[in-house]
Amino acid sequence: MLDEPPLDAERLALDRAVIEALAARIAAGPNSRADARALALREALRGADPLGARILPAVHGRMEVAGGRRFVTSGPLSAVLAADRWGTATPVAEAETALGRVDPSVSALIDLGDRPWWGRLLARPDLRVVEALPDDRAGLPRALLISHEPSGPTGDDRTFWVTDSGLPDARIRADLSALGLAAIPMTQAGGLKLYAIAGYVQPEDGRLHQAPGALSGVIGSAPVY
């Protein structure tokens, strides 16, 4: 004879409370801007313990999907990162194909990889980096989220800057530092280099007119948690 386990009424009530809270939050609709979502998540993370800090970004990500956001990915790392953050995404083979899928309701998470697809954003001001994963302080991002959404400073950001300068990384970093910009090299390919600059830097920031390279510019920014 199998014994039926007793129903834990207290835990069941807690589970129902979580479901009701999530349903109410999803019904309230998503934030319409990437920076608004970042500020909301940062506030939710304030004072969170290590377990909460791991869970809350995934919960927020799944609420975004429930609210109508859609994602495509390009690259194996992006597929893993998207599954962790949003629970689901549609894989596509090429970075350029992923960029072509971006519209007001679809964003593309793309591996940095070994091709300079990110350089295309210099000629596409309608597309911009709004998130970069992983987005903690443990290391540099390995994938960029591209969107049509507007986004502004969140108080703790990385700005992504592209240049065609042939100078060594050390010299480029020194030149940027002299302009008051702290930069870290991320990747390079096809004669282009991608840097992460600490803080939020606007594309029209006058300091960048003196930065190395004949073809260069900001392609977006992303929050750090």
C-alpha positions as CSV (number, residue, x, y, z in Angstrom):
1,M,0.0,0.0,0.0
2,L,1.5,3.4,-1.1
3,D,1.1,6.2,1.4
4,E,-0.2,9.5,-0.1
5,P,2.1,12.4,1.0
6,P,0.3,15.0,3.1
7,L,-0.6,18.3,1.4
8,D,1.6,21.1,2.7
9,A,-1.0,23.9,2.8
10,E,1.5,26.6,3.8
11,R,3.8,25.9,0.8
12,L,0.8,25.6,-1.5
13,A,-0.4,29.1,-0.4
14,L,3.1,30.5,-1.1
15,D,3.1,28.9,-4.6
16,R,-0.3,30.4,-5.4
17,A,0.9,33.8,-4.1
18,V,3.9,33.6,-6.5
19,I,1.6,32.7,-9.4
20,E,-0.8,35.4,-8.7
21,A,1.9,38.0,-8.4
22,L,3.5,37.0,-11.7
23,A,0.1,37.0,-13.4
24,A,-0.6,40.5,-12.1
25,R,2.9,41.8,-13.2
26,I,2.6,40.3,-16.7
27,A,-0.9,41.8,-17.1
28,A,0.6,45.2,-16.2
29,G,2.6,45.0,-19.5
30,P,6.3,45.2,-20.3
31,N,8.5,48.3,-19.9
32,S,8.7,49.9,-23.4
33,R,12.4,50.9,-23.1
34,A,15.5,48.8,-22.5
35,D,16.8,51.3,-19.9
36,A,13.5,51.2,-18.0
37,R,13.8,47.4,-17.7
38,A,17.4,47.7,-16.5
39,L,16.4,50.2,-13.8
40,A,13.6,48.0,-12.7
41,L,15.8,44.9,-12.5
42,R,18.5,46.8,-10.7
43,E,16.0,48.0,-8.1
44,A,14.7,44.5,-7.6
45,L,18.3,43.2,-7.1
46,R,19.0,45.9,-4.5
47,G,19.7,44.0,-1.3
48,A,19.1,40.6,-2.9
49,D,21.0,37.6,-1.5
50,P,23.2,35.5,-3.9
51,L,20.3,33.1,-4.6
52,G,17.9,36.0,-5.4
53,A,20.6,37.6,-7.6
54,R,20.7,34.5,-9.7
55,I,16.9,34.0,-9.9
56,L,15.6,37.5,-10.4
57,P,17.2,38.2,-13.9
58,A,15.6,34.9,-15.2
59,V,12.2,35.8,-13.7
60,H,12.3,39.3,-15.3
61,G,13.4,37.8,-18.6
62,R,10.6,35.3,-18.7
63,M,8.1,38.1,-17.8
64,E,9.4,40.0,-20.8
65,V,8.7,37.1,-23.1
66,A,5.2,36.6,-21.6
67,G,4.7,40.3,-22.3
68,G,5.4,39.9,-26.0
69,R,9.2,40.3,-26.4
70,R,10.7,37.9,-28.9
71,F,14.4,36.9,-29.4
72,V,16.5,35.3,-32.0
73,T,20.0,34.1,-31.4
74,S,23.1,33.5,-33.5
75,G,25.9,31.3,-32.1
76,P,26.1,28.5,-29.6
77,L,26.9,30.8,-26.6
78,S,24.0,33.1,-27.4
79,A,21.6,30.1,-27.4
80,V,22.7,29.1,-23.9
81,L,22.6,32.7,-22.6
82,A,19.2,33.3,-24.1
83,A,17.8,30.1,-22.6
84,D,19.1,31.1,-19.2
85,R,17.8,34.7,-19.3
86,W,14.6,34.5,-21.3
87,G,13.8,30.8,-21.4
88,T,13.3,30.7,-25.2
89,A,14.7,32.1,-28.4
90,T,14.7,31.2,-32.1
91,P,18.2,30.1,-33.4
92,V,19.4,31.4,-36.8
93,A,22.6,30.4,-38.5
94,E,24.3,33.7,-39.4
95,A,24.8,36.9,-37.5
96,E,23.7,38.9,-40.6
97,T,20.5,36.9,-40.8
98,A,19.8,37.6,-37.1
99,L,20.3,41.3,-37.7
100,G,17.8,41.1,-40.5
101,R,15.2,39.6,-38.1
102,V,15.3,42.6,-35.7
103,D,12.1,44.6,-35.7
104,P,10.1,46.5,-33.0
105,S,9.1,43.2,-31.3
106,V,12.2,41.1,-32.0
107,S,15.7,41.5,-30.7
108,A,18.8,39.5,-31.7
109,L,21.4,38.1,-29.3
110,I,24.6,37.4,-31.3
111,D,27.9,35.8,-30.3
112,L,30.9,38.2,-30.8
113,G,32.4,35.3,-32.8
114,D,35.2,35.8,-35.3
115,R,33.4,38.0,-37.8
116,P,33.0,41.8,-37.5
117,W,29.2,41.7,-37.8
118,W,29.0,44.4,-35.1
119,G,30.8,46.8,-37.5
120,R,27.6,46.9,-39.6
121,L,25.9,48.8,-36.8
122,L,28.0,51.9,-37.7
123,A,25.9,52.2,-40.8
124,R,22.6,51.3,-39.1
125,P,21.7,54.0,-36.5
126,D,18.3,52.3,-36.2
127,L,19.9,49.3,-34.6
128,R,21.9,49.4,-31.4
129,V,23.3,47.3,-28.6
130,V,20.9,47.5,-25.6
131,E,22.2,44.5,-23.5
132,A,25.3,42.4,-23.4
133,L,25.6,39.0,-21.7
134,P,26.9,38.0,-19.3
135,D,26.1,41.3,-17.7
136,D,27.8,41.0,-14.3
137,R,31.2,42.3,-13.2
138,A,33.0,39.0,-13.3
139,G,34.2,39.4,-16.9
140,L,33.5,40.9,-20.3
141,P,30.3,40.1,-22.3
142,R,30.5,37.4,-24.9
143,A,27.2,38.2,-26.8
144,L,25.4,41.5,-27.7
145,L,21.7,42.0,-27.8
146,I,20.7,44.2,-30.8
147,S,17.4,46.1,-30.8
148,H,15.4,48.9,-32.3
149,E,14.5,50.1,-28.8
150,P,15.5,53.5,-27.5
151,S,17.8,53.3,-24.5
152,G,19.7,55.7,-22.2
153,P,22.0,55.7,-19.2
154,T,21.0,53.4,-16.3
155,G,23.7,54.6,-13.8
156,D,26.0,51.7,-14.4
157,D,26.7,50.9,-18.1
158,R,29.2,49.8,-20.7
159,T,29.4,51.6,-24.0
160,F,30.5,49.7,-27.2
161,W,32.7,51.5,-29.6
162,V,34.1,50.4,-32.9
163,T,37.2,51.7,-34.7
164,D,39.2,50.8,-37.8
165,S,42.4,52.1,-36.2
166,G,45.5,50.0,-36.9
167,L,47.2,51.2,-33.7
168,P,48.0,48.6,-31.0
169,D,45.4,48.1,-28.3
170,A,47.7,49.7,-25.7
171,R,48.0,52.9,-27.8
172,I,44.3,53.1,-28.5
173,R,43.5,52.6,-24.8
174,A,46.0,55.3,-23.9
175,D,44.6,57.7,-26.4
176,L,41.1,57.1,-25.1
177,S,42.2,57.5,-21.5
178,A,43.7,60.9,-22.4
179,L,40.2,61.8,-23.5
180,G,38.8,60.7,-20.2
181,L,37.5,57.3,-21.5
182,A,38.4,54.0,-19.9
183,A,38.3,51.3,-22.5
184,I,38.9,47.5,-22.7
185,P,39.4,45.6,-26.0
186,M,36.8,43.0,-26.6
187,T,37.5,41.5,-30.1
188,Q,38.8,42.4,-33.5
189,A,38.2,41.1,-37.0
190,G,38.1,42.3,-40.6
191,G,40.2,45.3,-39.8
192,L,37.8,46.5,-37.1
193,K,38.2,46.5,-33.3
194,L,35.5,46.5,-30.7
195,Y,36.0,48.1,-27.3
196,A,33.9,48.4,-24.1
197,I,34.1,51.9,-22.6
198,A,33.2,52.3,-18.9
199,G,30.0,54.3,-18.4
200,Y,27.4,55.6,-20.8
201,V,28.9,57.5,-23.7
202,Q,26.6,59.2,-26.2
203,P,27.3,58.7,-29.9
204,E,27.7,62.4,-30.4
205,D,30.2,62.8,-27.5
206,G,32.7,65.4,-28.7
207,R,35.6,63.5,-27.2
208,L,35.2,60.7,-29.7
209,H,36.0,63.1,-32.6
210,Q,39.6,62.9,-31.4
211,A,39.6,59.1,-30.9
212,P,41.8,56.9,-33.1
213,G,40.4,55.7,-36.4
214,A,39.0,57.1,-39.7
215,L,35.9,54.9,-39.3
216,S,34.7,54.7,-35.8
217,G,31.6,55.2,-33.5
218,V,29.4,54.1,-30.7
219,I,27.1,51.2,-31.5
220,G,25.1,51.2,-28.2
221,S,25.4,50.6,-24.5
222,A,24.4,47.9,-22.0
223,P,23.7,47.9,-18.2
224,V,26.0,46.1,-15.7
225,Y,24.5,44.5,-12.6
